[in-house]
């Protein structure tokens, strides 16, 4: 599966853990772990909550699929 989110990277950059995020969202730690591994993806509503908790633009949590053509 393609890497669709940058959640793991952003958590590391902010010295946060998946456990912390799971507690903030009221989600199972295993669910957040799967998001970080790109095994599954959070829905858009949850992604919005994550961006607010981490104080980042929602775009910073996503991997762009746009290719540049020169």
N, CA, C and O atoms as a GROMACS GRO file, in nm:
protein
  280
    1UNK      N    1   0.084  -0.118   0.000
    1UNK     CA    2   0.000   0.000   0.000
    1UNK      C    3   0.088   0.124   0.000
    1UNK      O    4   0.194   0.127   0.064
    2UNK      N    5   0.046   0.225  -0.071
    2UNK     CA    6   0.122   0.350  -0.080
    2UNK      C    7   0.118   0.425   0.052
    2UNK      O    8   0.020   0.419   0.126
    3UNK      N    9   0.226   0.495   0.078
    3UNK     CA   10   0.228   0.582   0.196
    3UNK      C   11   0.143   0.704   0.166
    3UNK      O   12   0.176   0.785   0.080
    4UNK      N   13   0.032   0.717   0.239
    4UNK     CA   14  -0.060   0.826   0.213
    4UNK      C   15  -0.053   0.936   0.318
    4UNK      O   16  -0.097   1.049   0.293
    5UNK      N   17   0.002   0.903   0.434
    5UNK     CA   18   0.009   1.007   0.536
    5UNK      C   19   0.149   1.017   0.596
    5UNK      O   20   0.229   0.924   0.586
    6UNK      N   21   0.174   1.130   0.657
    6UNK     CA   22   0.302   1.159   0.719
    6UNK      C   23   0.289   1.165   0.871
    6UNK      O   24   0.371   1.228   0.938
    7UNK      N   25   0.189   1.101   0.924
    7UNK     CA   26   0.158   1.112   1.066
    7UNK      C   27   0.276   1.074   1.154
    7UNK      O   28   0.309   1.145   1.250
    8UNK      N   29   0.340   0.964   1.124
    8UNK     CA   30   0.454   0.918   1.205
    8UNK      C   31   0.564   1.023   1.208
    8UNK      O   32   0.623   1.050   1.313
    9UNK      N   33   0.593   1.083   1.093
    9UNK     CA   34   0.698   1.185   1.083
    9UNK      C   35   0.663   1.307   1.168
    9UNK      O   36   0.747   1.359   1.242
   10UNK      N   37   0.539   1.352   1.157
   10UNK     CA   38   0.497   1.471   1.231
   10UNK      C   39   0.498   1.444   1.382
   10UNK      O   40   0.538   1.530   1.460
   11UNK      N   41   0.456   1.326   1.422
   11UNK     CA   42   0.462   1.292   1.565
   11UNK      C   43   0.605   1.297   1.616
   11UNK      O   44   0.631   1.350   1.724
   12UNK      N   45   0.698   1.241   1.540
   12UNK     CA   46   0.839   1.242   1.580
   12UNK      C   47   0.891   1.386   1.586
   12UNK      O   48   0.961   1.423   1.680
   13UNK      N   49   0.858   1.465   1.486
   13UNK     CA   50   0.903   1.605   1.483
   13UNK      C   51   0.856   1.682   1.606
   13UNK      O   52   0.925   1.773   1.654
   14UNK      N   53   0.739   1.645   1.658
   14UNK     CA   54   0.684   1.716   1.773
   14UNK      C   55   0.706   1.644   1.905
   14UNK      O   56   0.650   1.681   2.008
   15UNK      N   57   0.790   1.540   1.902
   15UNK     CA   58   0.818   1.463   2.023
   15UNK      C   59   0.692   1.411   2.089
   15UNK      O   60   0.679   1.411   2.212
   16UNK      N   61   0.598   1.366   2.006
   16UNK     CA   62   0.473   1.308   2.054
   16UNK      C   63   0.474   1.160   2.020
   16UNK      O   64   0.549   1.114   1.934
   17UNK      N   65   0.390   1.085   2.089
   17UNK     CA   66   0.382   0.941   2.064
   17UNK      C   67   0.245   0.904   2.011
   17UNK      O   68   0.149   0.980   2.022
   18UNK      N   69   0.239   0.787   1.953
   18UNK     CA   70   0.110   0.734   1.909
   18UNK      C   71   0.017   0.714   2.027
   18UNK      O   72  -0.104   0.732   2.014
   19UNK      N   73   0.073   0.677   2.141
   19UNK     CA   74  -0.008   0.660   2.262
   19UNK      C   75  -0.072   0.792   2.302
   19UNK      O   76  -0.191   0.797   2.336
   20UNK      N   77   0.006   0.899   2.298
   20UNK     CA   78  -0.048   1.031   2.331
   20UNK      C   79  -0.163   1.066   2.238
   20UNK      O   80  -0.268   1.112   2.282
   21UNK      N   81  -0.142   1.044   2.108
   21UNK     CA   82  -0.244   1.078   2.010
   21UNK      C   83  -0.369   0.993   2.031
   21UNK      O   84  -0.481   1.044   2.022
   22UNK      N   85  -0.351   0.866   2.059
   22UNK     CA   86  -0.467   0.779   2.080
   22UNK      C   87  -0.548   0.825   2.202
   22UNK      O   88  -0.671   0.821   2.200
   23UNK      N   89  -0.479   0.869   2.307
   23UNK     CA   90  -0.548   0.920   2.425
   23UNK      C   91  -0.626   1.048   2.394
   23UNK      O   92  -0.738   1.066   2.442
   24UNK      N   93  -0.566   1.136   2.316
   24UNK     CA   94  -0.631   1.262   2.280
   24UNK      C   95  -0.756   1.240   2.196
   24UNK      O   96  -0.855   1.312   2.208
   25UNK      N   97  -0.750   1.139   2.109
   25UNK     CA   98  -0.860   1.112   2.016
   25UNK      C   99  -0.962   1.012   2.070
   25UNK      O  100  -1.071   0.998   2.014
   26UNK      N  101  -0.927   0.943   2.177
   26UNK     CA  102  -1.015   0.839   2.228
   26UNK      C  103  -1.018   0.717   2.137
   26UNK      O  104  -1.120   0.650   2.124
   27UNK      N  105  -0.903   0.689   2.074
   27UNK     CA  106  -0.889   0.575   1.983
   27UNK      C  107  -0.797   0.472   2.045
   27UNK      O  108  -0.719   0.504   2.135
   28UNK      N  109  -0.807   0.348   1.997
   28UNK     CA  110  -0.715   0.244   2.042
   28UNK      C  111  -0.574   0.277   1.993
   28UNK      O  112  -0.557   0.328   1.883
   29UNK      N  113  -0.475   0.246   2.075
   29UNK     CA  114  -0.335   0.265   2.037
   29UNK      C  115  -0.303   0.188   1.910
   29UNK      O  116  -0.226   0.235   1.826
   30UNK      N  117  -0.361   0.069   1.895
   30UNK     CA  118  -0.337  -0.013   1.776
   30UNK      C  119  -0.386   0.056   1.650
   30UNK      O  120  -0.326   0.041   1.544
   31UNK      N  121  -0.495   0.130   1.660
   31UNK     CA  122  -0.548   0.202   1.544
   31UNK      C  123  -0.450   0.310   1.499
   31UNK      O  124  -0.420   0.322   1.381
   32UNK      N  125  -0.401   0.388   1.595
   32UNK     CA  126  -0.305   0.494   1.563
   32UNK      C  127  -0.178   0.432   1.506
   32UNK      O  128  -0.118   0.487   1.413
   33UNK      N  129  -0.136   0.320   1.561
   33UNK     CA  130  -0.018   0.251   1.510
   33UNK      C  131  -0.037   0.212   1.364
   33UNK      O  132   0.055   0.226   1.284
   34UNK      N  133  -0.154   0.164   1.329
   34UNK     CA  134  -0.183   0.127   1.190
   34UNK      C  135  -0.182   0.248   1.099
   34UNK      O  136  -0.140   0.239   0.984
   35UNK      N  137  -0.229   0.363   1.150
   35UNK     CA  138  -0.221   0.486   1.072
   35UNK      C  139  -0.076   0.522   1.046
   35UNK      O  140  -0.039   0.558   0.934
   36UNK      N  141   0.007   0.513   1.149
   36UNK     CA  142   0.149   0.548   1.137
   36UNK      C  143   0.223   0.454   1.042
   36UNK      O  144   0.321   0.494   0.979
   37UNK      N  145   0.178   0.332   1.032
   37UNK     CA  146   0.239   0.234   0.943
   37UNK      C  147   0.178   0.238   0.803
   37UNK      O  148   0.220   0.164   0.714
   38UNK      N  149   0.078   0.324   0.784
   38UNK     CA  150   0.005   0.334   0.658
   38UNK      C  151  -0.066   0.204   0.621
   38UNK      O  152  -0.090   0.177   0.503
   39UNK      N  153  -0.100   0.124   0.722
   39UNK     CA  154  -0.177   0.002   0.697
   39UNK      C  155  -0.324   0.036   0.673
   39UNK      O  156  -0.391  -0.027   0.592
   40UNK      N  157  -0.371   0.138   0.745
   40UNK     CA  158  -0.504   0.195   0.725
   40UNK      C  159  -0.490   0.346   0.734
   40UNK      O  160  -0.387   0.396   0.777
   41UNK      N  161  -0.594   0.418   0.694
   41UNK     CA  162  -0.588   0.564   0.696
   41UNK      C  163  -0.701   0.619   0.782
   41UNK      O  164  -0.810   0.563   0.784
   42UNK      N  165  -0.675   0.728   0.854
   42UNK     CA  166  -0.784   0.792   0.929
   42UNK      C  167  -0.881   0.858   0.832
   42UNK      O  168  -0.843   0.899   0.723
   43UNK      N  169  -1.007   0.867   0.872
   43UNK     CA  170  -1.104   0.937   0.788
   43UNK      C  171  -1.074   1.088   0.793
   43UNK      O  172  -0.995   1.133   0.876
   44UNK      N  173  -1.138   1.163   0.706
   44UNK     CA  174  -1.108   1.306   0.695
   44UNK      C  175  -1.142   1.383   0.822
   44UNK      O  176  -1.071   1.476   0.860
   45UNK      N  177  -1.250   1.346   0.887
   45UNK     CA  178  -1.287   1.413   1.011
   45UNK      C  179  -1.180   1.391   1.118
   45UNK      O  180  -1.143   1.485   1.189
   46UNK      N  181  -1.131   1.270   1.129
   46UNK     CA  182  -1.025   1.239   1.226
   46UNK      C  183  -0.896   1.308   1.186
   46UNK      O  184  -0.824   1.358   1.273
   47UNK      N  185  -0.865   1.310   1.058
   47UNK     CA  186  -0.744   1.378   1.011
   47UNK      C  187  -0.749   1.526   1.048
   47UNK      O  188  -0.647   1.585   1.083
   48UNK      N  189  -0.867   1.587   1.039
   48UNK     CA  190  -0.883   1.726   1.078
   48UNK      C  191  -0.857   1.743   1.228
   48UNK      O  192  -0.791   1.838   1.268
   49UNK      N  193  -0.908   1.652   1.310
   49UNK     CA  194  -0.884   1.657   1.454
   49UNK      C  195  -0.735   1.643   1.484
   49UNK      O  196  -0.681   1.713   1.570
   50UNK      N  197  -0.669   1.553   1.413
   50UNK     CA  198  -0.526   1.532   1.433
   50UNK      C  199  -0.449   1.659   1.400
   50UNK      O  200  -0.359   1.698   1.474
   51UNK      N  201  -0.484   1.723   1.289
   51UNK     CA  202  -0.413   1.846   1.250
   51UNK      C  203  -0.430   1.955   1.354
   51UNK      O  204  -0.338   2.033   1.379
   52UNK      N  205  -0.548   1.961   1.415
   52UNK     CA  206  -0.572   2.062   1.520
   52UNK      C  207  -0.492   2.029   1.646
   52UNK      O  208  -0.433   2.118   1.707
   53UNK      N  209  -0.491   1.901   1.685
   53UNK     CA  210  -0.415   1.861   1.803
   53UNK      C  211  -0.266   1.888   1.787
   53UNK      O  212  -0.199   1.930   1.882
   54UNK      N  213  -0.214   1.863   1.667
   54UNK     CA  214  -0.072   1.881   1.641
   54UNK      C  215  -0.038   2.022   1.593
   54UNK      O  216   0.079   2.056   1.574
   55UNK      N  217  -0.142   2.104   1.575
   55UNK     CA  218  -0.126   2.242   1.530
   55UNK      C  219  -0.046   2.251   1.400
   55UNK      O  220   0.049   2.328   1.387
   56UNK      N  221  -0.089   2.168   1.303
   56UNK     CA  222  -0.029   2.171   1.169
   56UNK      C  223  -0.141   2.178   1.066
   56UNK      O  224  -0.255   2.140   1.093
   57UNK      N  225  -0.107   2.227   0.949
   57UNK     CA  226  -0.201   2.228   0.839
   57UNK      C  227  -0.230   2.083   0.801
   57UNK      O  228  -0.139   1.999   0.801
   58UNK      N  229  -0.353   2.054   0.768
   58UNK     CA  230  -0.390   1.917   0.732
   58UNK      C  231  -0.306   1.867   0.614
   58UNK      O  232  -0.280   1.747   0.603
   59UNK      N  233  -0.264   1.957   0.527
   59UNK     CA  234  -0.180   1.919   0.413
   59UNK      C  235  -0.045   1.863   0.458
   59UNK      O  236   0.015   1.781   0.388
   60UNK      N  237   0.001   1.908   0.574
   60UNK     CA  238   0.130   1.860   0.627
   60UNK      C  239   0.123   1.714   0.672
   60UNK      O  240   0.226   1.651   0.696
   61UNK      N  241   0.001   1.661   0.684
   61UNK     CA  242  -0.016   1.523   0.727
   61UNK      C  243  -0.032   1.428   0.608
   61UNK      O  244  -0.039   1.306   0.626
   62UNK      N  245  -0.038   1.482   0.489
   62UNK     CA  246  -0.062   1.400   0.370
   62UNK      C  247   0.059   1.399   0.279
   62UNK      O  248   0.137   1.494   0.273
   63UNK      N  249   0.075   1.290   0.208
   63UNK     CA  250   0.179   1.278   0.106
   63UNK      C  251   0.115   1.320  -0.025
   63UNK      O  252   0.012   1.266  -0.065
   64UNK      N  253   0.176   1.415  -0.093
   64UNK     CA  254   0.124   1.463  -0.219
   64UNK      C  255   0.133   1.356  -0.326
   64UNK      O  256   0.233   1.284  -0.335
   65UNK      N  257   0.030   1.345  -0.407
   65UNK     CA  258   0.033   1.251  -0.519
   65UNK      C  259   0.053   1.326  -0.652
   65UNK      O  260   0.046   1.267  -0.760
   66UNK      N  261   0.078   1.454  -0.639
   66UNK     CA  262   0.097   1.537  -0.758
   66UNK      C  263   0.239   1.520  -0.808
   66UNK      O  264   0.334   1.535  -0.732
   67UNK      N  265   0.253   1.491  -0.936
   67UNK     CA  266   0.386   1.480  -0.997
   67UNK      C  267   0.414   1.608  -1.072
   67UNK      O  268   0.325   1.672  -1.125
   68UNK      N  269   0.540   1.642  -1.074
   68UNK     CA  270   0.579   1.762  -1.146
   68UNK      C  271   0.626   1.724  -1.285
   68UNK      O  272   0.709   1.634  -1.300
   69UNK      N  273   0.576   1.791  -1.384
   69UNK     CA  274   0.617   1.770  -1.523
   69UNK      C  275   0.688   1.895  -1.570
   69UNK      O  276   0.630   2.004  -1.571
   70UNK      N  277   0.809   1.879  -1.609
   70UNK     CA  278   0.888   1.995  -1.657
   70UNK      C  279   0.886   2.002  -1.806
   70UNK      O  280   0.946   2.092  -1.865
   0.00000   0.00000   0.00000
